[in-house]
Amino acid sequence: MPRVADYSILADEWWTEGLSPDPITFTIPDNINKDSRSILGFKFRYWNEAEMTVTIRLNSVSVWHWRVPATGDLTNRYIQEVCDKGLAVPGTNRLTVESDSGDFRYVGVSDIVLWWQADI
């Protein structure tokens, strides 16, 4: 069966840990090819005085984990991560963002897009 790349826009504005609704929920149509991997892309903004870890989970499975060195500055990055096959499923999906640090911190993500393959 032929396949094409398709995508779901999860958020087009800043999602901020501790302030925005959690988790980010989105729906994928039934024609997703469950045997294909997907690609998660997002802007990542953070500020931290102490080292912290950040984990992003798709349907409770860690898809991105980073130990962030202390910066003291507001930093922006673009992240693109390949996700294992079978993590994105037809129907409702959930994306969560978690951070852990011994000090004050800010973590935000925006322009979150999940690319997946669709059977046509």
N, CA, C and O of each residue as an XYZ file, in Angstrom:
480
protein
N       0.846     -1.176      0.000
C       0.000      0.000      0.000
C       0.896      1.245      0.000
O       1.845      1.310      0.782
N       0.617      2.227     -0.855
C       1.430      3.450     -0.888
C       1.291      4.252      0.411
O       0.277      4.188      1.107
N       2.353      5.008      0.705
C       2.346      5.864      1.901
C       2.794      7.273      1.537
O       3.535      7.484      0.576
N       2.326      8.228      2.330
C       2.751      9.615      2.211
C       3.076     10.143      3.607
O       2.608      9.613      4.614
N       3.884     11.192      3.641
C       4.145     11.868      4.917
C       2.960     12.770      5.238
O       2.449     13.473      4.367
N       2.536     12.745      6.474
C       1.474     13.616      6.951
C       1.925     14.146      8.309
O       2.945     13.700      8.833
N       1.203     15.063      8.870
C       1.629     15.651     10.138
C       0.432     16.087     10.958
O      -0.669     16.275     10.441
N       0.673     16.244     12.248
C      -0.310     16.801     13.180
C       0.336     17.981     13.870
O       1.445     17.866     14.393
N      -0.347     19.124     13.877
C       0.130     20.300     14.600
C      -0.411     20.202     16.021
O      -1.621     20.259     16.239
N       0.493     20.056     16.987
C       0.086     19.875     18.377
C      -0.107     21.209     19.088
O      -1.003     21.349     19.920
N       0.733     22.186     18.760
C       0.636     23.522     19.374
C       1.326     24.524     18.463
O       2.360     24.233     17.861
N       0.732     25.714     18.374
C       1.294     26.779     17.552
C       1.651     27.997     18.408
O       1.968     29.061     17.878
N       1.598     27.840     19.705
C       1.963     28.925     20.620
C       2.739     28.314     21.779
O       2.846     27.092     21.881
N       3.273     29.149     22.641
C       4.114     28.645     23.736
C       3.291     27.882     24.763
O       2.298     28.382     25.291
N       3.726     26.673     25.027
C       3.220     25.842     26.120
C       4.264     25.949     27.225
O       5.444     25.688     26.989
N       3.842     26.330     28.428
C       4.780     26.566     29.519
C       4.508     25.594     30.655
O       3.377     25.473     31.128
N       5.553     24.903     31.088
C       5.430     23.935     32.179
C       4.910     24.623     33.432
O       5.408     25.678     33.825
N       3.905     24.017     34.055
C       3.338     24.550     35.280
C       2.232     25.572     35.066
O       1.503     25.897     36.003
N       2.094     26.085     33.841
C       1.068     27.098     33.560
C       0.063     26.647     32.510
O      -1.107     27.024     32.577
N       0.491     25.862     31.559
C      -0.372     25.429     30.464
C      -1.023     24.091     30.791
O      -0.524     23.342     31.631
N      -2.139     23.790     30.129
C      -2.792     22.492     30.365
C      -1.846     21.332     30.069
O      -1.073     21.375     29.112
N      -1.917     20.309     30.894
C      -1.029     19.165     30.745
C      -1.864     17.908     30.838
O      -2.663     17.827     31.771
N      -1.766     16.953     29.996
C      -0.848     16.886     28.854
C      -1.408     17.608     27.621
O      -2.555     18.056     27.612
N      -0.579     17.708     26.595
C      -1.018     18.205     25.300
C      -1.669     17.010     24.600
O      -1.011     15.997     24.362
N      -2.943     17.123     24.273
C      -3.630     16.017     23.607
C      -3.902     16.381     22.153
O      -4.155     17.539     21.820
N      -3.842     15.366     21.295
C      -4.088     15.565     19.876
C      -4.577     14.248     19.285
O      -4.409     13.183     19.879
N      -5.187     14.340     18.103
C      -5.767     13.165     17.462
C      -5.054     12.871     16.146
O      -4.752     13.777     15.369
N      -4.794     11.586     15.911
C      -4.217     11.124     14.649
C      -5.273     10.263     13.951
O      -5.910      9.430     14.595
N      -5.466     10.454     12.636
C      -6.468      9.670     11.906
C      -6.114      8.175     11.851
O      -4.990      7.769     12.149
N      -7.100      7.387     11.466
C      -6.944      5.933     11.405
C      -5.978      5.460     10.329
O      -5.538      4.312     10.372
N      -5.632      6.314      9.360
C      -4.772      5.844      8.271
C      -3.278      5.942      8.588
O      -2.461      5.768      7.684
N      -2.890      6.215      9.839
C      -1.478      6.218     10.199
C      -0.918      4.804     10.008
O      -1.576      3.815     10.331
N       0.294      4.729      9.485
C       0.960      3.444      9.353
C       1.669      3.162     10.677
O       2.668      3.804     11.004
N       1.149      2.206     11.427
C       1.652      1.938     12.778
C       3.039      1.309     12.795
O       3.684      1.267     13.842
N       3.509      0.816     11.639
C       4.832      0.191     11.572
C       5.920      1.179     11.162
O       7.056      0.774     10.915
N       5.594      2.459     11.087
C       6.561      3.483     10.697
C       6.903      4.373     11.889
O       6.088      4.594     12.785
N       8.129      4.871     11.867
C       8.527      5.816     12.907
C       7.960      7.195     12.581
O       7.548      7.459     11.451
N       7.945      8.061     13.576
C       7.463      9.426     13.383
C       8.571     10.394     13.788
O       9.576      9.992     14.373
N       8.377     11.667     13.470
C       9.367     12.700     13.780
C       8.681     13.808     14.559
O       7.690     14.377     14.101
N       9.209     14.112     15.734
C       8.701     15.188     16.577
C       9.616     16.392     16.431
O      10.827     16.283     16.626
N       9.041     17.541     16.088
C       9.809     18.776     15.985
C       9.174     19.837     16.869
O       7.950     19.923     16.960
N      10.018     20.660     17.531
C       9.484     21.700     18.411
C      10.551     22.737     18.732
O      11.749     22.453     18.705
N      10.086     23.950     19.039
C      10.956     24.980     19.602
C      11.039     24.721     21.097
O      10.041     24.383     21.733
N      12.217     24.878     21.646
C      12.459     24.615     23.061
C      13.093     25.865     23.672
O      14.161     26.301     23.242
N      12.425     26.438     24.680
C      12.924     27.638     25.356
C      13.103     27.297     26.829
O      12.219     26.704     27.449
N      14.246     27.673     27.384
C      14.494     27.344     28.788
C      15.396     28.385     29.441
O      16.148     29.104     28.784
N      15.285     28.430     30.748
C      16.142     29.249     31.600
C      16.330     28.458     32.889
O      15.358     27.989     33.482
N      17.561     28.312     33.316
C      17.824     27.564     34.544
C      19.104     28.045     35.209
O      20.102     28.327     34.545
N      19.055     28.135     36.539
C      20.221     28.527     37.331
C      21.060     27.329     37.738
O      22.246     27.470     38.038
N      20.451     26.147     37.749
C      21.152     24.917     38.111
C      20.908     23.894     37.004
O      19.967     24.028     36.222
N      21.757     22.878     36.944
C      21.560     21.818     35.958
C      20.158     21.224     36.113
O      19.669     21.056     37.231
N      19.522     20.912     34.995
C      18.200     20.291     35.058
C      18.103     19.213     33.993
O      18.912     19.163     33.066
N      17.116     18.362     34.134
C      16.810     17.377     33.108
C      15.415     17.679     32.570
O      14.521     18.094     33.307
N      15.255     17.461     31.277
C      13.963     17.659     30.625
C      13.630     16.376     29.871
O      14.470     15.822     29.162
N      12.395     15.912     30.034
C      11.931     14.706     29.360
C      10.613     15.001     28.660
O       9.704     15.588     29.248
N      10.518     14.594     27.409
C       9.263     14.677     26.668
C       8.809     13.253     26.404
O       9.580     12.411     25.943
N       7.538     12.999     26.707
C       6.964     11.665     26.538
C       5.802     11.729     25.557
O       4.987     12.652     25.585
N       5.749     10.727     24.693
C       4.629     10.538     23.787
C       3.901      9.289     24.256
O       4.453      8.189     24.225
N       2.661      9.466     24.688
C       1.870      8.356     25.222
C       2.635      7.588     26.305
O       2.701      6.359     26.291
N       3.208      8.346     27.239
C       3.906      7.839     28.435
C       5.277      7.232     28.169
O       5.905      6.725     29.098
N       5.760      7.267     26.932
C       7.077      6.719     26.599
C       8.029      7.877     26.312
O       7.709      8.764     25.520
N       9.195      7.871     26.953
C      10.176      8.931     26.748
C      10.682      8.917     25.305
O      11.186      7.905     24.819
N      10.533     10.078     24.621
C      11.031     10.202     23.254
C      12.190     11.194     23.161
O      12.911     11.219     22.164
N      12.368     12.019     24.211
C      13.479     12.974     24.223
C      13.834     13.274     25.670
O      12.966     13.604     26.477
N      15.123     13.157     25.991
C      15.604     13.404     27.348
C      16.928     14.147     27.226
O      17.812     13.749     26.467
N      17.050     15.233     27.988
C      18.282     16.021     27.893
C      18.652     16.546     29.268
O      17.806     17.053     30.005
N      19.916     16.418     29.597
C      20.459     17.023     30.811
C      20.985     18.397     30.399
O      21.959     18.508     29.654
N      20.321     19.437     30.898
C      20.594     20.806     30.479
C      21.561     21.462     31.461
O      21.244     21.573     32.646
N      22.733     21.900     31.000
C      23.645     22.584     31.907
C      23.076     23.922     32.367
O      22.258     24.525     31.671
N      23.504     24.383     33.532
C      23.059     25.681     34.042
C      23.510     26.777     33.085
O      24.661     26.802     32.649
N      22.579     27.692     32.760
C      22.929     28.767     31.835
C      22.749     30.142     32.455
O      23.596     31.018     32.286
N      21.646     30.334     33.172
C      21.349     31.661     33.693
C      20.809     32.591     32.629
O      20.455     33.730     32.931
N      20.737     32.128     31.380
C      20.223     32.925     30.270
C      19.002     32.240     29.670
O      18.884     31.016     29.717
N      18.094     33.037     29.105
C      16.970     32.484     28.363
C      17.508     31.994     27.021
O      18.064     32.773     26.247
N      17.342     30.717     26.752
C      17.920     30.092     25.559
C      16.818     29.469     24.714
O      15.878     28.876     25.242
N      16.942     29.609     23.400
C      15.993     29.020     22.448
C      16.722     28.035     21.545
O      17.849     28.288     21.120
N      16.076     26.914     21.254
C      16.620     25.912     20.345
C      15.477     25.330     19.531
O      14.311     25.426     19.912
N      15.832     24.722     18.399
C      14.872     23.910     17.668
C      15.341     22.469     17.780
O      16.513     22.174     17.548
N      14.428     21.571     18.136
C      14.753     20.166     18.334
C      13.937     19.339     17.344
O      12.756     19.601     17.118
N      14.587     18.344     16.762
C      13.905     17.375     15.902
C      14.331     15.996     16.382
O      15.524     15.707     16.468
N      13.364     15.148     16.694
C      13.653     13.838     17.261
C      12.860     12.756     16.539
O      11.651     12.891     16.347
N      13.541     11.683     16.138
C      12.873     10.532     15.533
C      12.324      9.666     16.661
O      13.043      9.336     17.604
N      11.055      9.304     16.560
C      10.378      8.492     17.579
C      10.217      7.058     17.073
O      10.042      6.830     15.876
N      10.277      6.115     17.977
C      10.122      4.700     17.625
C       8.769      4.433     16.985
O       7.797      5.149     17.224
N       8.726      3.392     16.172
C       7.453      3.017     15.546
C       6.471      2.537     16.607
O       6.851      1.966     17.629
N       5.206      2.787     16.329
C       4.150      2.334     17.222
C       3.826      3.264     18.373
O       2.880      3.001     19.116
N       4.585      4.357     18.550
C       4.300      5.269     19.666
C       3.133      6.202     19.356
O       2.301      6.477     20.220
N       3.081      6.679     18.130
C       1.939      7.494     17.701
C       0.876      6.523     17.203
O       1.161      5.656     16.376
N      -0.335      6.664     17.699
C      -1.394      5.700     17.391
C      -2.635      6.421     16.860
O      -2.805      7.618     17.092
N      -3.502      5.694     16.147
C      -4.752      6.309     15.714
C      -5.584      6.721     16.928
O      -5.595      6.022     17.941
N      -6.275      7.848     16.827
C      -7.102      8.320     17.934
C      -6.353      9.327     18.795
O      -5.470     10.036     18.312
N      -6.709      9.385     20.064
C      -6.145     10.375     20.983
C      -4.736      9.988     21.421
O      -4.485      8.844     21.800
N      -3.822     10.953     21.364
C      -2.437     10.799     21.806
C      -2.135     11.886     22.820
O      -2.809     12.915     22.854
N      -1.120     11.660     23.648
C      -0.761     12.620     24.696
C       0.746     12.888     24.678
O       1.559     11.967     24.597
N       1.090     14.171     24.756
C       2.484     14.590     24.852
C       2.657     15.300     26.188
O       1.898     16.214     26.509
N       3.652     14.885     26.966
C       3.934     15.542     28.245
C       5.364     16.049     28.254
O       6.252     15.453     27.644
N       5.576     17.151     28.952
C       6.892     17.766     29.108
C       7.150     17.876     30.600
O       6.334     18.441     31.329
N       8.280     17.341     31.065
C       8.619     17.357     32.487
C      10.049     17.844     32.655
O      10.921     17.522     31.847
N      10.288     18.618     33.702
C      11.662     19.012     34.018
C      11.905     18.809     35.505
O      10.973     18.745     36.307
N      13.179     18.710     35.850
C      13.573     18.486     37.227
C      14.874     19.245     37.476
O      15.833     19.123     36.714
N      14.892     20.026     38.548
C      16.075     20.815     38.877
C      16.017     21.166     40.355
O      14.945     21.175     40.960
N      17.157     21.448     40.920
C      17.205     21.856     42.313
C      17.020     23.350     42.494
O      17.175     23.853     43.607
N      16.695     24.066     41.443
C      16.607     25.520     41.509
C      15.453     25.997     40.628
O      14.745     25.194     40.021
N      15.279     27.316     40.570
C      14.242     27.901     39.722
C      14.554     27.614     38.262
O      15.714     27.546     37.854
N      13.475     27.444     37.476
C      13.674     27.156     36.066
C      12.425     27.566     35.281
O      11.350     27.768     35.847
N      12.597     27.679     33.982
C      11.499     27.929     33.057
C      11.688     26.970     31.889
O      12.787     26.865     31.344
N      10.629     26.272     31.502
C      10.664     25.371     30.352
C       9.417     25.626     29.514
O       8.298     25.591     30.027
N       9.613     25.881     28.228
C       8.497     26.076     27.320
C       8.772     25.428     25.974
O       9.925     25.313     25.559
N       7.722     25.008     25.297
C       7.833     24.461     23.950
C       6.752     25.121     23.081
O       5.691     25.498     23.577
N       7.035     25.252     21.794
C       6.039     25.798     20.871
C       6.256     25.219     19.486
O       7.232     24.511     19.238
N       5.329     25.532     18.587
C       5.405     25.074     17.203
C       5.693     23.575     17.146
O       6.585     23.118     16.431
N       4.910     22.829     17.922
C       5.117     21.389     18.060
C       4.399     20.679     16.918
O       3.190     20.828     16.740
N       5.167     19.899     16.143
C       4.607     19.174     15.002
C       5.095     17.725     15.076
O       6.277     17.467     15.302
N       4.171     16.793     14.885
C       4.527     15.376     14.790
C       4.271     14.920     13.364
O       3.136     14.928     12.886
N       5.358     14.515     12.684
C       5.270     13.972     11.335
C       5.095     12.468     11.427
O       5.769     11.812     12.221
N       4.205     11.919     10.630
C       3.957     10.475     10.629
C       3.620     10.041      9.215
O       3.360     10.879      8.351
N       3.623      8.739      8.975
C       3.334      8.217      7.648
C       1.898      7.694      7.579
O       1.422      6.996      8.475
N       1.228      8.058      6.486
C      -0.161      7.656      6.293
C      -0.265      6.692      5.121
O       0.388      6.871      4.093
N      -1.090      5.677      5.288
C      -1.406      4.767      4.178
C      -2.484      5.434      3.325
O      -3.459      5.980      3.841
N      -2.284      5.376      2.008
C      -3.287      5.962      1.105
C      -3.806      4.926      0.127
O      -4.655      5.236     -0.708
